[in-house]
Amino acid sequence: MTKRNHPDIWRVKLVVKLPALEACEGALDGVVEVSSWFLDDPEADETDENTDWCLEGFARVPPDRASLDAALAVAAASVGAPPPVMTIEQMPDTDWVLANLRDFPPISAGRFFVHGSHYDGEIPSGRIALRVDAGTAFGSGEHATTRGCLLAIDGLLRRKKILHALDLGCGSGILGIALAKATRRKVTAADIDVTAVRVARRNAASNGVAPYFSVVTSPGYRHPLIGRNRPYDLILANILARPLVAMAADLGRHLAPGGFAVLSGLLVRQERLVLAAHRLQGLSLVARIRIQGWSTLVLTRSPATLDVFCLGSRGGRAAGASEPPAARPAAMAD
């Protein structure tokens, strides 16, 4: 019998329509340890309910196909959709960290250039280099929401001096580190996952911004350090739609009167839900950035202070609060 060198991992893969996406992901809870979704065809219209989405989950024990089939059928039926076709496969014996490093190409997002430690090429002139390896903490820059947030940060920095920021749900720390490196101002960061906090602290040190980057383990805004450092003139929250809604009032209490919030981790179709919760806190939409079905929202208490929002180095415009939602992802500067 051949000995496997790395942990056994099983992948559950579904192709589902947009209306059944969240319900089917909920059916995977407790079965897989991590899940994600993305457009099956990157060029497809993410707002079309007939567009196929790929939903993947990964587990370290073989999933029970019969019980998972039943749970998915119930989940799909709850939104009037047919049961999705599911595949379960054991992944090859691979060093996934090394594979991620090899597959993680450098990324440009506005003034920021994100690369792994394996990258030995040149840093483009005028770019701020962020060295972050793909690893156990979510948020290494390749995800559409991370790119959207980096573009939002770049656009805000072209119009406003950021003095005091919070990166909530920081993951690898890439957003807070990007801001600290661009401004040399102190950034408070927090994540509920102790591993993410450890990784973020290490990444801050490797990027030379440890003196400007304070990270703590915290469920939402509860850590005393977060309260002591408020109010913030910028709050970054790249998490998920439901936690964003649940913590909207907390964000309102921690944001300075003229402050901005960059919210992401939500699908385009979840924009209205997230916006409604934050409008109750007196915030208005300044801009939205859409990439591959994901949305990044820029909100402010003082919309009159920013008539046009600049996206990255080319000065592209994001859709403003008074404009109808765009059907296609917003163009990104590169």
Contacts in CASP RR format, 6 or more apart in sequence:
PFRMAT RR
TARGET T0000
AUTHOR 0000-0000-0000
METHOD contacts of the structure
MODEL  1
MTKRNHPDIWRVKLVVKLPALEACEGALDGVVEVSSWFLDDPEADETDEN
TDWCLEGFARVPPDRASLDAALAVAAASVGAPPPVMTIEQMPDTDWVLAN
LRDFPPISAGRFFVHGSHYDGEIPSGRIALRVDAGTAFGSGEHATTRGCL
LAIDGLLRRKKILHALDLGCGSGILGIALAKATRRKVTAADIDVTAVRVA
RRNAASNGVAPYFSVVTSPGYRHPLIGRNRPYDLILANILARPLVAMAAD
LGRHLAPGGFAVLSGLLVRQERLVLAAHRLQGLSLVARIRIQGWSTLVLT
RSPATLDVFCLGSRGGRAAGASEPPAARPAAMAD
4 93 0 8 1.000
5 93 0 8 1.000
5 95 0 8 1.000
6 93 0 8 1.000
6 94 0 8 1.000
6 95 0 8 1.000
6 96 0 8 1.000
7 60 0 8 1.000
8 60 0 8 1.000
8 61 0 8 1.000
8 90 0 8 1.000
9 58 0 8 1.000
9 59 0 8 1.000
9 60 0 8 1.000
9 90 0 8 1.000
9 91 0 8 1.000
9 96 0 8 1.000
10 58 0 8 1.000
10 59 0 8 1.000
10 60 0 8 1.000
10 61 0 8 1.000
10 62 0 8 1.000
10 63 0 8 1.000
10 88 0 8 1.000
10 89 0 8 1.000
10 90 0 8 1.000
10 91 0 8 1.000
11 56 0 8 1.000
11 57 0 8 1.000
11 58 0 8 1.000
11 88 0 8 1.000
11 89 0 8 1.000
11 90 0 8 1.000
11 91 0 8 1.000
12 28 0 8 1.000
12 31 0 8 1.000
12 32 0 8 1.000
12 56 0 8 1.000
12 57 0 8 1.000
12 58 0 8 1.000
12 59 0 8 1.000
12 63 0 8 1.000
12 68 0 8 1.000
12 86 0 8 1.000
12 87 0 8 1.000
12 88 0 8 1.000
13 54 0 8 1.000
13 55 0 8 1.000
13 56 0 8 1.000
13 57 0 8 1.000
13 86 0 8 1.000
13 87 0 8 1.000
13 88 0 8 1.000
13 89 0 8 1.000
14 24 0 8 1.000
14 54 0 8 1.000
14 55 0 8 1.000
14 56 0 8 1.000
14 72 0 8 1.000
14 84 0 8 1.000
14 85 0 8 1.000
14 86 0 8 1.000
14 87 0 8 1.000
15 40 0 8 1.000
15 52 0 8 1.000
15 53 0 8 1.000
15 54 0 8 1.000
15 55 0 8 1.000
15 84 0 8 1.000
15 85 0 8 1.000
16 24 0 8 1.000
16 52 0 8 1.000
16 53 0 8 1.000
16 55 0 8 1.000
16 76 0 8 1.000
16 81 0 8 1.000
16 84 0 8 1.000
17 49 0 8 1.000
17 50 0 8 1.000
17 51 0 8 1.000
17 52 0 8 1.000
17 53 0 8 1.000
17 81 0 8 1.000
18 46 0 8 1.000
18 48 0 8 1.000
18 49 0 8 1.000
18 50 0 8 1.000
18 51 0 8 1.000
18 53 0 8 1.000
18 269 0 8 1.000
19 49 0 8 1.000
19 79 0 8 1.000
19 80 0 8 1.000
19 81 0 8 1.000
20 75 0 8 1.000
20 76 0 8 1.000
20 79 0 8 1.000
20 80 0 8 1.000
20 81 0 8 1.000
20 84 0 8 1.000
21 37 0 8 1.000
21 53 0 8 1.000
21 55 0 8 1.000
21 267 0 8 1.000
23 75 0 8 1.000
23 76 0 8 1.000
23 78 0 8 1.000
23 79 0 8 1.000
23 81 0 8 1.000
24 55 0 8 1.000
24 72 0 8 1.000
24 75 0 8 1.000
24 76 0 8 1.000
24 84 0 8 1.000
25 35 0 8 1.000
25 37 0 8 1.000
25 55 0 8 1.000
26 75 0 8 1.000
27 68 0 8 1.000
27 71 0 8 1.000
27 72 0 8 1.000
27 74 0 8 1.000
27 75 0 8 1.000
28 35 0 8 1.000
28 55 0 8 1.000
28 57 0 8 1.000
28 68 0 8 1.000
31 59 0 8 1.000
31 63 0 8 1.000
31 64 0 8 1.000
31 68 0 8 1.000
31 71 0 8 1.000
32 57 0 8 1.000
32 58 0 8 1.000
32 59 0 8 1.000
32 63 0 8 1.000
33 57 0 8 1.000
33 58 0 8 1.000
33 59 0 8 1.000
33 60 0 8 1.000
34 57 0 8 1.000
34 58 0 8 1.000
35 55 0 8 1.000
35 56 0 8 1.000
35 57 0 8 1.000
35 58 0 8 1.000
36 55 0 8 1.000
36 56 0 8 1.000
36 57 0 8 1.000
37 53 0 8 1.000
37 54 0 8 1.000
37 55 0 8 1.000
37 56 0 8 1.000
38 53 0 8 1.000
38 54 0 8 1.000
38 292 0 8 1.000
39 46 0 8 1.000
39 51 0 8 1.000
39 52 0 8 1.000
39 53 0 8 1.000
39 54 0 8 1.000
39 292 0 8 1.000
39 293 0 8 1.000
40 51 0 8 1.000
40 52 0 8 1.000
40 53 0 8 1.000
40 54 0 8 1.000
41 51 0 8 1.000
41 52 0 8 1.000
42 292 0 8 1.000
44 51 0 8 1.000
44 52 0 8 1.000
45 51 0 8 1.000
45 327 0 8 1.000
45 328 0 8 1.000
46 267 0 8 1.000
46 268 0 8 1.000
46 269 0 8 1.000
46 290 0 8 1.000
46 292 0 8 1.000
46 293 0 8 1.000
46 329 0 8 1.000
47 268 0 8 1.000
47 269 0 8 1.000
47 325 0 8 1.000
47 327 0 8 1.000
55 84 0 8 1.000
58 91 0 8 1.000
62 88 0 8 1.000
62 90 0 8 1.000
63 88 0 8 1.000
65 86 0 8 1.000
65 88 0 8 1.000
68 86 0 8 1.000
68 88 0 8 1.000
69 83 0 8 1.000
69 86 0 8 1.000
72 83 0 8 1.000
72 84 0 8 1.000
72 86 0 8 1.000
73 83 0 8 1.000
76 82 0 8 1.000
76 83 0 8 1.000
76 84 0 8 1.000
77 83 0 8 1.000
97 134 0 8 1.000
97 135 0 8 1.000
100 133 0 8 1.000
100 134 0 8 1.000
100 135 0 8 1.000
100 140 0 8 1.000
101 116 0 8 1.000
101 117 0 8 1.000
101 118 0 8 1.000
101 133 0 8 1.000
101 134 0 8 1.000
102 118 0 8 1.000
103 134 0 8 1.000
104 116 0 8 1.000
104 118 0 8 1.000
104 133 0 8 1.000
104 134 0 8 1.000
104 140 0 8 1.000
104 142 0 8 1.000
105 142 0 8 1.000
106 113 0 8 1.000
106 114 0 8 1.000
106 115 0 8 1.000
106 116 0 8 1.000
106 119 0 8 1.000
107 113 0 8 1.000
107 114 0 8 1.000
107 115 0 8 1.000
107 141 0 8 1.000
107 142 0 8 1.000
107 147 0 8 1.000
108 114 0 8 1.000
108 124 0 8 1.000
108 127 0 8 1.000
108 333 0 8 1.000
108 334 0 8 1.000
109 141 0 8 1.000
109 147 0 8 1.000
109 148 0 8 1.000
109 150 0 8 1.000
109 151 0 8 1.000
109 154 0 8 1.000
109 312 0 8 1.000
109 332 0 8 1.000
109 333 0 8 1.000
109 334 0 8 1.000
110 150 0 8 1.000
110 151 0 8 1.000
110 154 0 8 1.000
110 155 0 8 1.000
110 311 0 8 1.000
110 312 0 8 1.000
110 313 0 8 1.000
110 332 0 8 1.000
110 333 0 8 1.000
110 334 0 8 1.000
111 126 0 8 1.000
111 127 0 8 1.000
111 128 0 8 1.000
111 154 0 8 1.000
111 157 0 8 1.000
111 182 0 8 1.000
111 312 0 8 1.000
111 313 0 8 1.000
112 127 0 8 1.000
112 128 0 8 1.000
112 130 0 8 1.000
112 150 0 8 1.000
112 153 0 8 1.000
112 154 0 8 1.000
112 178 0 8 1.000
112 182 0 8 1.000
113 123 0 8 1.000
113 124 0 8 1.000
113 127 0 8 1.000
113 128 0 8 1.000
113 129 0 8 1.000
113 130 0 8 1.000
114 130 0 8 1.000
114 132 0 8 1.000
114 140 0 8 1.000
114 141 0 8 1.000
114 150 0 8 1.000
114 174 0 8 1.000
115 123 0 8 1.000
115 129 0 8 1.000
115 130 0 8 1.000
115 131 0 8 1.000
115 132 0 8 1.000
116 131 0 8 1.000
116 132 0 8 1.000
116 133 0 8 1.000
116 134 0 8 1.000
117 131 0 8 1.000
117 133 0 8 1.000
117 206 0 8 1.000
118 133 0 8 1.000
119 131 0 8 1.000
123 129 0 8 1.000
128 178 0 8 1.000
128 181 0 8 1.000
128 182 0 8 1.000
130 174 0 8 1.000
130 177 0 8 1.000
130 178 0 8 1.000
130 181 0 8 1.000
130 207 0 8 1.000
131 203 0 8 1.000
131 206 0 8 1.000
131 207 0 8 1.000
132 139 0 8 1.000
132 140 0 8 1.000
132 141 0 8 1.000
132 172 0 8 1.000
132 173 0 8 1.000
132 174 0 8 1.000
132 177 0 8 1.000
132 203 0 8 1.000
132 207 0 8 1.000
133 140 0 8 1.000
134 140 0 8 1.000
134 142 0 8 1.000
135 172 0 8 1.000
135 199 0 8 1.000
136 195 0 8 1.000
136 196 0 8 1.000
136 199 0 8 1.000
137 171 0 8 1.000
137 172 0 8 1.000
137 173 0 8 1.000
137 191 0 8 1.000
137 193 0 8 1.000
137 195 0 8 1.000
137 196 0 8 1.000
137 199 0 8 1.000
137 200 0 8 1.000
138 171 0 8 1.000
138 172 0 8 1.000
138 196 0 8 1.000
139 146 0 8 1.000
139 171 0 8 1.000
139 172 0 8 1.000
139 173 0 8 1.000
139 174 0 8 1.000
139 238 0 8 1.000
140 146 0 8 1.000
140 172 0 8 1.000
140 174 0 8 1.000
141 147 0 8 1.000
141 150 0 8 1.000
141 172 0 8 1.000
141 174 0 8 1.000
143 294 0 8 1.000
144 291 0 8 1.000
144 292 0 8 1.000
144 293 0 8 1.000
144 294 0 8 1.000
145 238 0 8 1.000
145 264 0 8 1.000
145 265 0 8 1.000
145 266 0 8 1.000
145 291 0 8 1.000
145 294 0 8 1.000
145 296 0 8 1.000
146 174 0 8 1.000
146 175 0 8 1.000
146 238 0 8 1.000
146 264 0 8 1.000
147 291 0 8 1.000
147 332 0 8 1.000
148 264 0 8 1.000
148 289 0 8 1.000
148 291 0 8 1.000
148 294 0 8 1.000
148 296 0 8 1.000
148 332 0 8 1.000
149 175 0 8 1.000
149 236 0 8 1.000
149 238 0 8 1.000
149 262 0 8 1.000
149 264 0 8 1.000
149 296 0 8 1.000
150 174 0 8 1.000
150 175 0 8 1.000
150 178 0 8 1.000
151 289 0 8 1.000
151 296 0 8 1.000
151 311 0 8 1.000
151 312 0 8 1.000
151 332 0 8 1.000
151 333 0 8 1.000
152 262 0 8 1.000
152 264 0 8 1.000
152 287 0 8 1.000
152 289 0 8 1.000
152 296 0 8 1.000
152 298 0 8 1.000
153 175 0 8 1.000
153 178 0 8 1.000
153 179 0 8 1.000
153 182 0 8 1.000
153 236 0 8 1.000
153 262 0 8 1.000
154 310 0 8 1.000
154 311 0 8 1.000
154 312 0 8 1.000
154 313 0 8 1.000
154 333 0 8 1.000
155 309 0 8 1.000
155 310 0 8 1.000
155 311 0 8 1.000
155 312 0 8 1.000
156 162 0 8 1.000
156 234 0 8 1.000
156 260 0 8 1.000
156 262 0 8 1.000
156 298 0 8 1.000
156 309 0 8 1.000
157 182 0 8 1.000
157 183 0 8 1.000
158 310 0 8 1.000
158 312 0 8 1.000
159 306 0 8 1.000
159 309 0 8 1.000
159 310 0 8 1.000
160 233 0 8 1.000
160 260 0 8 1.000
160 305 0 8 1.000
160 306 0 8 1.000
161 183 0 8 1.000
162 179 0 8 1.000
162 183 0 8 1.000
162 185 0 8 1.000
162 233 0 8 1.000
162 234 0 8 1.000
163 183 0 8 1.000
163 185 0 8 1.000
163 233 0 8 1.000
164 185 0 8 1.000
164 186 0 8 1.000
164 229 0 8 1.000
164 231 0 8 1.000
164 232 0 8 1.000
164 233 0 8 1.000
164 234 0 8 1.000
164 256 0 8 1.000
165 176 0 8 1.000
165 179 0 8 1.000
165 185 0 8 1.000
165 187 0 8 1.000
165 188 0 8 1.000
165 232 0 8 1.000
165 233 0 8 1.000
165 234 0 8 1.000
165 235 0 8 1.000
165 236 0 8 1.000
166 187 0 8 1.000
166 188 0 8 1.000
166 189 0 8 1.000
166 190 0 8 1.000
166 226 0 8 1.000
166 229 0 8 1.000
166 230 0 8 1.000
166 232 0 8 1.000
166 234 0 8 1.000
166 235 0 8 1.000
166 236 0 8 1.000
166 254 0 8 1.000
167 173 0 8 1.000
167 175 0 8 1.000
167 176 0 8 1.000
167 179 0 8 1.000
167 187 0 8 1.000
167 188 0 8 1.000
167 189 0 8 1.000
167 190 0 8 1.000
167 236 0 8 1.000
168 189 0 8 1.000
168 190 0 8 1.000
168 220 0 8 1.000
168 221 0 8 1.000
168 226 0 8 1.000
168 235 0 8 1.000
168 236 0 8 1.000
168 237 0 8 1.000
168 239 0 8 1.000
168 247 0 8 1.000
169 189 0 8 1.000
169 190 0 8 1.000
169 191 0 8 1.000
169 192 0 8 1.000
169 196 0 8 1.000
169 220 0 8 1.000
169 237 0 8 1.000
169 238 0 8 1.000
169 239 0 8 1.000
170 176 0 8 1.000
170 189 0 8 1.000
170 190 0 8 1.000
170 191 0 8 1.000
170 196 0 8 1.000
170 197 0 8 1.000
170 200 0 8 1.000
170 215 0 8 1.000
171 191 0 8 1.000
171 193 0 8 1.000
171 196 0 8 1.000
171 199 0 8 1.000
171 200 0 8 1.000
172 196 0 8 1.000
172 199 0 8 1.000
172 200 0 8 1.000
172 203 0 8 1.000
173 189 0 8 1.000
173 196 0 8 1.000
173 199 0 8 1.000
173 200 0 8 1.000
173 203 0 8 1.000
173 204 0 8 1.000
173 213 0 8 1.000
173 215 0 8 1.000
174 203 0 8 1.000
175 236 0 8 1.000
175 238 0 8 1.000
176 187 0 8 1.000
176 189 0 8 1.000
176 213 0 8 1.000
176 236 0 8 1.000
177 187 0 8 1.000
177 200 0 8 1.000
177 203 0 8 1.000
177 204 0 8 1.000
177 207 0 8 1.000
177 209 0 8 1.000
177 213 0 8 1.000
179 185 0 8 1.000
179 187 0 8 1.000
179 234 0 8 1.000
179 236 0 8 1.000
180 186 0 8 1.000
180 187 0 8 1.000
180 204 0 8 1.000
180 209 0 8 1.000
180 212 0 8 1.000
180 213 0 8 1.000
181 207 0 8 1.000
181 208 0 8 1.000
181 209 0 8 1.000
184 209 0 8 1.000
184 212 0 8 1.000
185 212 0 8 1.000
186 212 0 8 1.000
186 213 0 8 1.000
186 214 0 8 1.000
187 212 0 8 1.000
187 213 0 8 1.000
187 214 0 8 1.000
188 214 0 8 1.000
188 215 0 8 1.000
188 216 0 8 1.000
188 225 0 8 1.000
188 226 0 8 1.000
188 229 0 8 1.000
188 232 0 8 1.000
189 200 0 8 1.000
189 213 0 8 1.000
189 214 0 8 1.000
189 215 0 8 1.000
189 216 0 8 1.000
190 197 0 8 1.000
190 215 0 8 1.000
190 216 0 8 1.000
190 217 0 8 1.000
190 218 0 8 1.000
190 220 0 8 1.000
190 221 0 8 1.000
190 223 0 8 1.000
190 225 0 8 1.000
190 226 0 8 1.000
191 197 0 8 1.000
191 200 0 8 1.000
191 215 0 8 1.000
191 217 0 8 1.000
191 218 0 8 1.000
192 217 0 8 1.000
192 218 0 8 1.000
192 219 0 8 1.000
192 220 0 8 1.000
193 217 0 8 1.000
194 217 0 8 1.000
197 215 0 8 1.000
197 216 0 8 1.000
197 217 0 8 1.000
200 213 0 8 1.000
200 215 0 8 1.000
201 210 0 8 1.000
201 213 0 8 1.000
201 215 0 8 1.000
204 210 0 8 1.000
204 212 0 8 1.000
204 213 0 8 1.000
204 215 0 8 1.000
214 225 0 8 1.000
216 223 0 8 1.000
216 225 0 8 1.000
216 226 0 8 1.000
217 223 0 8 1.000
218 225 0 8 1.000
218 226 0 8 1.000
220 226 0 8 1.000
220 243 0 8 1.000
220 247 0 8 1.000
220 250 0 8 1.000
221 227 0 8 1.000
221 247 0 8 1.000
221 250 0 8 1.000
221 251 0 8 1.000
221 253 0 8 1.000
221 254 0 8 1.000
226 254 0 8 1.000
227 254 0 8 1.000
230 253 0 8 1.000
230 254 0 8 1.000
231 254 0 8 1.000
231 255 0 8 1.000
231 256 0 8 1.000
231 257 0 8 1.000
231 259 0 8 1.000
232 254 0 8 1.000
232 255 0 8 1.000
232 256 0 8 1.000
232 259 0 8 1.000
233 255 0 8 1.000
233 256 0 8 1.000
233 258 0 8 1.000
233 259 0 8 1.000
233 260 0 8 1.000
234 259 0 8 1.000
234 260 0 8 1.000
234 261 0 8 1.000
234 262 0 8 1.000
235 251 0 8 1.000
235 254 0 8 1.000
235 255 0 8 1.000
235 260 0 8 1.000
235 261 0 8 1.000
235 262 0 8 1.000
236 261 0 8 1.000
236 262 0 8 1.000
237 244 0 8 1.000
237 247 0 8 1.000
237 251 0 8 1.000
237 261 0 8 1.000
237 262 0 8 1.000
237 263 0 8 1.000
237 264 0 8 1.000
238 262 0 8 1.000
238 263 0 8 1.000
238 264 0 8 1.000
238 265 0 8 1.000
238 296 0 8 1.000
239 264 0 8 1.000
239 265 0 8 1.000
240 265 0 8 1.000
240 266 0 8 1.000
241 265 0 8 1.000
241 266 0 8 1.000
241 267 0 8 1.000
241 270 0 8 1.000
241 273 0 8 1.000
241 274 0 8 1.000
244 263 0 8 1.000
244 265 0 8 1.000
244 266 0 8 1.000
244 274 0 8 1.000
244 277 0 8 1.000
244 278 0 8 1.000
245 273 0 8 1.000
245 274 0 8 1.000
245 277 0 8 1.000
248 274 0 8 1.000
248 277 0 8 1.000
248 278 0 8 1.000
248 280 0 8 1.000
248 281 0 8 1.000
249 280 0 8 1.000
249 281 0 8 1.000
251 261 0 8 1.000
251 278 0 8 1.000
251 281 0 8 1.000
252 278 0 8 1.000
252 281 0 8 1.000
252 282 0 8 1.000
252 283 0 8 1.000
255 261 0 8 1.000
255 283 0 8 1.000
255 301 0 8 1.000
256 301 0 8 1.000
257 301 0 8 1.000
257 302 0 8 1.000
258 300 0 8 1.000
258 301 0 8 1.000
258 302 0 8 1.000
258 305 0 8 1.000
259 300 0 8 1.000
259 301 0 8 1.000
259 302 0 8 1.000
260 286 0 8 1.000
260 298 0 8 1.000
260 299 0 8 1.000
260 300 0 8 1.000
261 278 0 8 1.000
261 283 0 8 1.000
261 297 0 8 1.000
261 298 0 8 1.000
261 299 0 8 1.000
261 300 0 8 1.000
262 296 0 8 1.000
262 297 0 8 1.000
262 298 0 8 1.000
262 299 0 8 1.000
263 274 0 8 1.000
263 278 0 8 1.000
263 296 0 8 1.000
263 297 0 8 1.000
263 298 0 8 1.000
263 299 0 8 1.000
264 294 0 8 1.000
264 295 0 8 1.000
264 296 0 8 1.000
264 297 0 8 1.000
265 294 0 8 1.000
265 295 0 8 1.000
265 296 0 8 1.000
266 273 0 8 1.000
266 274 0 8 1.000
266 294 0 8 1.000
266 295 0 8 1.000
266 297 0 8 1.000
267 293 0 8 1.000
267 294 0 8 1.000
267 295 0 8 1.000
268 290 0 8 1.000
268 293 0 8 1.000
268 294 0 8 1.000
268 295 0 8 1.000
268 325 0 8 1.000
270 295 0 8 1.000
271 288 0 8 1.000
271 295 0 8 1.000
271 297 0 8 1.000
271 325 0 8 1.000
274 297 0 8 1.000
275 285 0 8 1.000
275 297 0 8 1.000
275 299 0 8 1.000
278 299 0 8 1.000
282 301 0 8 1.000
283 299 0 8 1.000
283 300 0 8 1.000
283 301 0 8 1.000
284 299 0 8 1.000
284 300 0 8 1.000
284 301 0 8 1.000
284 303 0 8 1.000
284 321 0 8 1.000
285 297 0 8 1.000
285 298 0 8 1.000
285 299 0 8 1.000
285 303 0 8 1.000
285 320 0 8 1.000
285 321 0 8 1.000
286 298 0 8 1.000
286 299 0 8 1.000
286 300 0 8 1.000
286 303 0 8 1.000
286 306 0 8 1.000
286 309 0 8 1.000
286 320 0 8 1.000
286 321 0 8 1.000
287 297 0 8 1.000
287 298 0 8 1.000
287 309 0 8 1.000
287 311 0 8 1.000
287 318 0 8 1.000
287 319 0 8 1.000
287 320 0 8 1.000
288 295 0 8 1.000
288 296 0 8 1.000
288 297 0 8 1.000
288 298 0 8 1.000
288 318 0 8 1.000
288 319 0 8 1.000
288 320 0 8 1.000
288 325 0 8 1.000
288 326 0 8 1.000
288 330 0 8 1.000
289 295 0 8 1.000
289 296 0 8 1.000
289 298 0 8 1.000
289 311 0 8 1.000
289 318 0 8 1.000
289 330 0 8 1.000
289 332 0 8 1.000
290 296 0 8 1.000
290 326 0 8 1.000
290 328 0 8 1.000
290 329 0 8 1.000
290 330 0 8 1.000
291 329 0 8 1.000
291 330 0 8 1.000
291 332 0 8 1.000
292 329 0 8 1.000
293 329 0 8 1.000
298 309 0 8 1.000
298 318 0 8 1.000
300 306 0 8 1.000
303 321 0 8 1.000
308 317 0 8 1.000
309 317 0 8 1.000
309 318 0 8 1.000
309 320 0 8 1.000
310 316 0 8 1.000
310 317 0 8 1.000
311 317 0 8 1.000
311 318 0 8 1.000
311 330 0 8 1.000
311 331 0 8 1.000
311 332 0 8 1.000
311 333 0 8 1.000
312 332 0 8 1.000
312 333 0 8 1.000
313 333 0 8 1.000
314 333 0 8 1.000
315 333 0 8 1.000
316 331 0 8 1.000
316 333 0 8 1.000
318 330 0 8 1.000
319 325 0 8 1.000
319 326 0 8 1.000
319 330 0 8 1.000
END
